């Protein structure tokens, strides 16, 4: 129930992960909370969807979770779903000629992965890779002044990263972190994330491991949040399109909706993507700067495909990276191994393409045909398999862009109006465009509002 000692009305705009976390933590603090979501469902860019032919409930895209995502695990603990994350201790790197290598994420195996998993790597390549990796690590923590002016590809060249190491791990890792190809990605962004991972590894006394959800995203993120809302009396309003946050005398007074109504508010967390921020902050003094940053950050496209096949593909791990995949597929996720799902009707594989600037404009048929042709090069069993169902999920605005020139644009959660805070993965955090960035921004925004002086 709400805190009777605090008469303020707290409104959260946006039902994505940042908005859900904001509302959950405000509710846990005993506040009177209203959550406004423009669509008919919660979850934002992380949600489950139906696959009719296979009678299944896949996700709108596969996500991985790092062990260093402390704020995300705090959220999962709050909503009671922490148990649905597993850490397999590794994955598989796969080449089109049938060769593969184990990708370890912890201990000495992780160092081996970073310094020499390519089957064609010579002893000299491995030595050069180890030296280049050491230089990268050093420059992450003590960054050269001109790093902000380099792409990740240029940075790799400067530290002398061999082509075998880049092909096997580093280009793929950089793409996964920022969803941008290395020739576009900001080296500063990549370095900041690596530095965060290194510092967390030192703090936690273990390397950052890579895990995945063992259930659908609705169960992981939304169902438990709804239970928290029910216990604490949070009002959730679907299809409530916020147009403007009203401010008077330096304080929030309400949120105007598209239908002409106004939701009274004494404090607001605006947790919408940068694509949707326009108009909401018109009464905030610094809104021109925030709007300009949101526009310059732009968008990065991602294409995900839920591919249902009539037999197994032949994967060895829960997630596998296709090396040399020419931008068609970055990763293959085996949902059987991940979730233990039944294969009575079909085998499900989630295919992900980050920075999908070319794919995003193709038809579903073209995308699936292209992906199948590539899978047949990597998995011999694919040649005899038939497609039961294929769901192509285009996300043209999957996340904000982290290309060269975007570093330093992300606005802070604090605004000049103490009762108005920003949240969302595009606001300033220690991470790139990840779920951890979204919930870390929510934690900071909530802390700002909870630190406000009490009202009588």
C-alpha positions in Angstrom: 0.0 0.0 0.0 1.1 3.6 -0.4 2.9 5.6 2.2 0.3 7.8 4.0 3.0 10.1 5.2 3.9 11.1 1.6 0.9 12.7 -0.2 2.8 13.1 -3.4 1.5 11.4 -6.5 4.3 9.7 -8.5 3.8 9.1 -12.2 6.1 6.9 -14.4 5.8 7.5 -18.1 6.7 4.4 -20.1 6.1 0.7 -19.4 9.4 -0.6 -20.8 12.1 -2.1 -18.5 13.2 1.3 -17.2 9.6 2.3 -16.4 8.8 -1.1 -14.8 11.8 -0.9 -12.6 11.0 2.7 -11.6 7.4 1.9 -10.7 8.4 -1.3 -8.8 11.0 0.5 -6.7 8.8 3.5 -6.0 6.0 1.1 -5.0 8.4 -0.8 -2.7 9.2 2.5 -1.1 5.5 2.9 -0.3 4.8 5.6 -2.8 1.5 6.3 -4.6 2.4 5.4 -8.2 0.6 5.6 -11.6 2.3 4.0 -14.6 1.4 5.3 -18.0 2.0 3.0 -21.1 1.1 4.1 -24.6 0.5 0.5 -25.8 -1.8 -2.2 -24.7 1.0 -4.2 -23.0 4.0 -3.7 -20.8 7.6 -4.7 -21.5 8.6 -2.2 -24.2 11.2 -3.7 -26.4 11.4 -6.9 -24.3 8.3 -9.0 -24.6 6.9 -12.4 -25.6 4.8 -13.1 -28.7 2.7 -15.9 -30.0 3.8 -18.3 -32.8 0.5 -19.9 -33.9 1.7 -22.7 -36.1 4.1 -24.0 -33.5 1.7 -23.2 -30.6 4.6 -21.5 -28.8 5.5 -18.3 -26.9 8.8 -17.0 -28.2 10.3 -13.6 -27.5 10.6 -10.6 -29.8 14.4 -11.0 -29.7 16.9 -12.9 -27.8 18.8 -11.2 -25.0 21.9 -12.2 -23.0 22.6 -11.2 -19.4 26.0 -10.5 -17.9 26.8 -11.4 -14.3 27.8 -7.8 -13.7 24.3 -6.6 -14.3 23.8 -5.8 -10.6 20.8 -3.5 -11.1 19.0 -5.9 -13.3 19.4 -8.7 -10.7 18.1 -6.3 -8.1 15.0 -5.8 -10.3 14.6 -9.6 -10.9 14.8 -10.1 -7.1 12.1 -7.5 -6.5 9.8 -9.2 -9.0 10.7 -12.7 -7.9 12.2 -14.1 -11.2 15.9 -14.1 -10.4 15.8 -17.9 -10.7 15.1 -17.7 -14.4 18.6 -16.7 -15.4 21.3 -19.4 -16.1 25.0 -19.1 -16.8 26.3 -21.9 -19.1 30.0 -20.9 -18.7 30.5 -20.7 -22.4 29.2 -20.9 -25.9 30.5 -21.9 -29.4 32.3 -20.0 -32.1 31.5 -21.6 -35.5 33.1 -21.3 -38.9 31.4 -22.0 -42.3 33.7 -25.0 -43.0 32.4 -26.9 -40.0 35.1 -26.0 -37.6 34.2 -24.7 -34.2 35.8 -23.5 -31.0 34.6 -23.3 -27.4 34.0 -19.8 -26.1 34.6 -19.7 -22.4 33.5 -16.7 -20.3 35.1 -17.3 -17.0 38.6 -18.1 -15.6 41.6 -19.0 -17.7 39.2 -20.2 -20.4 38.0 -16.6 -20.9 41.6 -15.4 -21.5 42.1 -18.2 -24.0 38.9 -17.1 -25.8 40.1 -13.5 -26.0 43.6 -14.4 -27.1 43.5 -17.3 -29.5 40.4 -19.3 -30.4 40.7 -19.1 -34.1 41.6 -22.4 -35.7 44.0 -20.7 -38.1 45.8 -18.7 -35.4 49.5 -19.3 -35.3 51.6 -19.2 -32.1 52.8 -15.7 -33.2 49.2 -14.6 -33.7 48.4 -15.7 -30.1 51.3 -13.8 -28.7 50.4 -10.7 -30.7 46.7 -11.1 -29.6 47.7 -11.4 -25.9 49.8 -8.2 -26.2 47.0 -6.3 -28.0 44.5 -7.5 -25.5 46.7 -6.2 -22.7 47.0 -2.8 -24.4 43.2 -2.7 -24.9 42.7 -3.4 -21.2 45.2 -0.7 -20.2 43.7 1.8 -22.5 40.2 1.1 -21.2 41.2 2.0 -17.7 43.5 4.9 -18.7 42.0 6.1 -21.9 44.0 8.1 -24.5 42.6 11.5 -25.1 41.9 10.9 -28.8 40.0 7.6 -28.2 36.8 9.6 -28.6 37.8 10.3 -32.2 38.4 6.7 -33.2 36.1 3.9 -34.4 36.5 0.6 -32.7 38.1 -0.8 -35.9 40.7 2.0 -35.8 41.4 1.3 -32.2 41.9 -2.4 -32.8 44.3 -1.5 -35.6 46.2 0.8 -33.4 46.8 -1.7 -30.6 47.8 -4.3 -33.2 45.0 -6.8 -32.8 45.6 -9.6 -35.3 43.0 -10.4 -38.0 42.4 -13.9 -36.6 41.6 -12.5 -33.2 39.3 -9.9 -34.6 37.5 -12.4 -36.8 37.0 -14.9 -34.0 36.1 -12.7 -31.1 36.8 -9.0 -31.0 34.6 -7.7 -33.9 31.8 -10.0 -32.8 32.1 -8.9 -29.1 32.1 -5.2 -30.0 29.0 -5.7 -32.2 27.2 -7.4 -29.4 28.1 -4.6 -26.9 27.0 -1.7 -29.0 24.9 -3.2 -31.8 27.0 -1.4 -34.3 29.7 -2.7 -36.8 33.2 -1.9 -35.7 33.8 0.5 -38.6 30.9 2.6 -37.3 31.0 2.1 -33.6 32.6 4.6 -31.2 35.8 3.2 -29.6 35.1 5.4 -26.6 31.7 3.7 -26.0 33.3 0.2 -26.3 36.2 1.2 -24.0 33.8 2.5 -21.4 31.9 -0.7 -21.3 35.0 -2.8 -21.2 36.3 -0.7 -18.3 33.1 -1.2 -16.4 33.4 -5.0 -16.9 37.0 -5.0 -15.7 36.2 -2.9 -12.6 33.2 -5.1 -11.7 35.3 -8.2 -12.2 37.9 -6.8 -9.7 35.1 -5.8 -7.3 33.3 -9.1 -7.5 36.5 -11.1 -7.6 35.4 -13.0 -10.6 35.2 -12.4 -14.4 32.0 -11.2 -15.9 30.0 -14.3 -17.1 27.4 -14.3 -19.8 24.0 -15.9 -19.2 20.5 -16.0 -20.6 16.8 -16.2 -19.6 15.4 -19.7 -19.2 11.8 -18.5 -19.6 10.0 -16.0 -21.9 10.5 -12.3 -21.4 7.0 -11.6 -20.2 7.5 -14.1 -17.3 10.9 -12.7 -16.6 10.2 -9.0 -16.6 6.4 -8.3 -16.5 4.4 -10.9 -14.6 6.3 -10.4 -11.4 6.0 -6.6 -11.7 2.3 -6.9 -12.1 2.2 -8.9 -8.8 4.2 -6.1 -7.1 1.8 -3.5 -8.5 -1.2 -5.4 -7.2 0.3 -5.7 -3.7 1.2 -2.0 -3.5 -1.8 -0.5 -5.3 0.0 0.8 -8.4 -2.3 2.0 -11.1 -1.4 0.9 -14.6 -3.0 2.8 -17.4 -2.6 1.2 -20.9 -3.0 3.1 -24.1 -2.3 6.3 -22.2 -0.3 8.4 -24.6 1.6 11.1 -22.7 2.1 14.4 -24.6 3.6 16.8 -22.2 4.8 17.1 -18.6 3.3 20.2 -17.0 5.7 22.3 -14.8 4.8 25.3 -12.7 7.1 27.3 -10.3 9.8 24.7 -10.7 7.6 21.7 -9.9 5.8 19.0 -11.8 2.0 19.4 -11.7 0.7 16.8 -14.1 1.0 14.9 -17.3 -1.1 15.8 -20.3 -2.4 12.9 -22.4 -3.3 12.7 -26.1 -7.0 12.4 -25.2 -6.9 15.9 -23.6 -7.0 14.7 -20.0 -4.3 15.5 -17.4 -3.0 13.0 -14.9 -2.2 14.9 -11.7 1.4 14.4 -10.6 3.8 15.8 -8.0 6.8 13.8 -9.2 7.5 12.2 -12.6 10.0 9.7 -14.0 10.0 10.0 -17.8 11.2 6.6 -19.0 10.6 6.6 -22.7 13.0 5.9 -25.6 14.9 8.8 -27.2 12.6 8.4 -30.2 9.6 9.3 -28.1 10.9 12.1 -26.0 9.8 14.9 -28.3 7.2 17.2 -26.8 7.2 15.7 -23.4 9.7 18.0 -21.9 8.7 21.3 -23.6 8.2 23.0 -20.3 11.6 21.9 -18.9 14.1 24.8 -19.3 16.9 22.6 -20.8 14.6 20.7 -23.2 16.3 22.0 -26.4 19.6 20.3 -25.3 17.9 17.1 -24.4 15.9 16.9 -27.6 19.1 17.7 -29.6 20.9 14.8 -27.9 18.0 12.4 -28.4 18.0 13.3 -32.1 21.7 13.0 -32.6 21.8 9.6 -30.8 19.5 8.3 -33.5 18.7 4.6 -33.8 20.3 1.3 -34.6 18.2 -1.4 -36.3 18.2 -5.1 -35.2 16.5 -8.0 -36.9 15.5 -11.1 -35.0 14.0 -14.2 -36.4 12.2 -17.0 -34.6 12.9 -19.9 -36.9 10.9 -23.1 -36.3 12.4 -26.2 -38.0 11.2 -29.7 -38.3 14.4 -31.1 -36.9 17.5 -30.2 -34.8 20.1 -27.8 -36.4 23.1 -29.5 -34.7 24.1 -26.8 -32.2 26.5 -27.6 -29.5 25.8 -24.7 -27.1 22.9 -22.6 -25.9 24.3 -19.7 -28.0 26.7 -19.8 -30.9 28.4 -17.1 -32.8 28.6 -17.4 -36.6 32.1 -16.2 -37.5 32.3 -14.6 -41.0 28.5 -14.5 -41.3 28.7 -11.4 -43.4 26.1 -9.5 -41.3 23.3 -12.0 -42.0 23.3 -13.7 -38.6 25.5 -12.7 -35.6 24.2 -15.4 -33.2 22.1 -18.5 -33.1 20.3 -19.3 -29.8 19.1 -22.8 -29.2 15.9 -22.4 -27.3 15.7 -26.1 -26.5 18.9 -26.0 -24.6 18.0 -22.6 -23.0 14.5 -23.3 -21.8 13.9 -27.1 -22.1 11.0 -26.4 -24.4 9.2 -29.4 -26.1 10.1 -30.2 -29.6 6.9 -32.1 -30.3 5.9 -29.5 -33.0 9.2 -28.0 -33.9 12.7 -26.9 -32.9 13.1 -23.2 -32.2 16.2 -21.2 -33.0 16.4 -17.5 -32.4 18.6 -15.7 -35.0 19.9 -12.2 -34.3 21.4 -9.6 -36.6 22.7 -6.4 -34.9 23.3 -3.3 -36.9 21.0 -4.7 -39.5 21.1 -1.7 -41.8 20.7 -3.8 -45.0 18.3 -6.5 -43.7 15.8 -4.1 -42.1 14.5 -3.1 -45.6 14.1 -6.6 -47.0 11.0 -8.6 -47.1 10.4 -11.5 -44.7 10.9 -14.0 -47.4 14.2 -12.5 -48.5 15.5 -12.4 -44.9 14.5 -16.0 -44.1 15.9 -17.3 -47.4 19.2 -15.4 -46.8 19.4 -16.8 -43.3 18.6 -20.4 -44.3 21.3 -20.2 -47.0 23.8 -19.1 -44.3 22.8 -21.7 -41.8 23.3 -24.5 -44.4 26.9 -23.3 -44.7 27.5 -23.7 -40.9 25.2 -26.6 -40.0 25.2 -29.5 -42.4 21.9 -30.8 -40.9 20.1 -27.6 -42.1 20.1 -28.8 -45.7 17.5 -31.4 -45.0 15.3 -29.3 -42.6 12.0 -27.6 -43.5 10.6 -24.4 -42.0 7.5 -24.9 -39.9 7.1 -21.2 -39.1 9.3 -18.2 -39.3 8.7 -14.9 -37.4 10.8 -12.0 -38.6 10.9 -9.2 -36.1 12.2 -5.9 -37.5 13.2 -3.3 -34.9 14.3 -0.2 -36.9 14.6 1.7 -33.6 15.9 -1.2 -31.5 18.2 1.1 -29.5 20.0 4.4 -29.6 23.0 4.6 -31.9 26.6 4.4 -30.5 28.5 5.4 -33.6 31.5 7.6 -33.7 30.6 11.1 -32.4 27.8 10.1 -30.1 29.8 9.8 -26.9 28.9 12.3 -24.2 25.4 13.0 -25.7 23.4 10.9 -23.2 21.6 13.2 -20.7 21.8 12.6 -16.9 18.7 11.4 -15.0 18.7 14.6 -12.9 17.0 17.6 -14.5 16.7 21.2 -13.4 13.3 20.4 -12.0 13.9 18.3 -8.8 10.6 16.5 -9.2 11.3 15.4 -12.7 13.8 12.7 -13.5 14.7 10.9 -16.8 15.2 7.2 -17.2 15.9 4.8 -20.1 18.9 3.0 -21.6 19.7 6.1 -23.7 20.3 8.2 -20.6 23.8 8.4 -19.0 24.9 5.1 -17.3 28.0 3.0 -17.1 26.7 0.6 -19.8 25.8 0.8 -23.4 22.3 0.1 -24.8 21.5 -2.9 -22.5 18.9 -4.0 -20.1 21.3 -3.1 -17.3 21.6 0.5 -18.6 17.8 0.7 -18.5 17.4 -0.5 -14.9 20.5 1.4 -13.7 18.9 4.6 -15.0 15.7 3.7 -13.2 17.6 3.1 -9.9 19.2 6.6 -10.2 15.9 8.3 -11.1 14.1 6.7 -8.2 16.9 7.6 -5.8 16.6 11.3 -6.9 12.9 11.4 -6.2 13.2 9.5 -2.9 15.8 12.0 -1.7 13.3 14.9 -2.1 12.4 16.7 1.1 9.1 15.4 2.7 6.0 17.4 2.2 3.5 18.1 4.9 
